[in-house]
Amino acid sequence: MGRVTVQLELRNYSDTVRAELGQIAPEEIRKATLAGVVDTGATQLVIPGRVATDLGFPVVGEASVRFADNRRENRREDLTDPAKA
């Protein structure tokens, strides 16, 4: 079985809306480009804490995560889903 990797761009949703409303310039939208591994069984996206901080995602709690190598860790949970806002 092969490993599938992707390049993805994450953006701060609030910044994107503010740019669409003309409140900030489009180049002020906080964004990050990352390489990721596709996990078809995943229910959440895990990103490095530094990236979450740089994008301005607020911490909303803690979640137990299991990695592809079956390691488990507790990680902070950031608000990355605009539907949760």
N, C-alpha and C positions, 0 to 999 in steps of 0.2 A: 504494500500500500504506500502511495506517495505522500509527501508532505506538501501542503498547499500554503503558500505565503502570499500576502498582499501588501500593497502600500496603501495606507489610508490617511486621510486628512481629517482631523478633529477640529471643530470650531466651538467657541463659546456661543451658545444659542442666543443668550441675551445680547451679546455684542452684535450678532448678525441682525437681530430685530432692530436694534438701535441704529445700525448702519442703514437698514432699509427705510427707517423713518427719517434719515438725514441727521440724526443726533451725533453720530461719529462718522469719521471717514472710513470707507471700506478697508483701508490699509491698517486701521486701528483694531480690527477684529483679531482677538487672540486665537491663534491656531497653531497646530503642530502636525507634522507629517511623521508617521511611524511605520515601521515594518511590522507585520503581524502574522501569526500562524492561525489558519482557520481551524476551529474546533467545532464540528457540526453538532456536538452535544452541549455546547455552552449555552447558558441562559443569561449571562452577563458578560460585559467586556471588562477585562482587567488591563489597566494602564499603569505605567510607573507613577508613583506619588508625585514626583517632581513635575511631570507633565500635567497632572490634575491641578496642582498648585499654580503652575504657569498659566493654565487656561482659566483659572479663577473658579473652579468647581468647589462649592462649599461641602464640607464634611457633614453627612446626615446620619451617620451611624457606623457600625462595624459589621462585616460579613465574613463568614467562614468560606474560604475558597479552596478548591482542589485543582492542582495543576496537572498537566498531561502526564507527568511522571508519578502521579498519585500523592505527591506531598500535599499537606493541608496547612493552611495558615489563616490567621485572622487578619483581615485588612480593613482599613478605613473605607467607608462607602461614601462616595461623592455623588452629588446630584448631577447626573449627566443626562437624565431623561427629562426633556421639557414637559412631558405629560405629568410628572411628579411635582412640578412647580406650583 
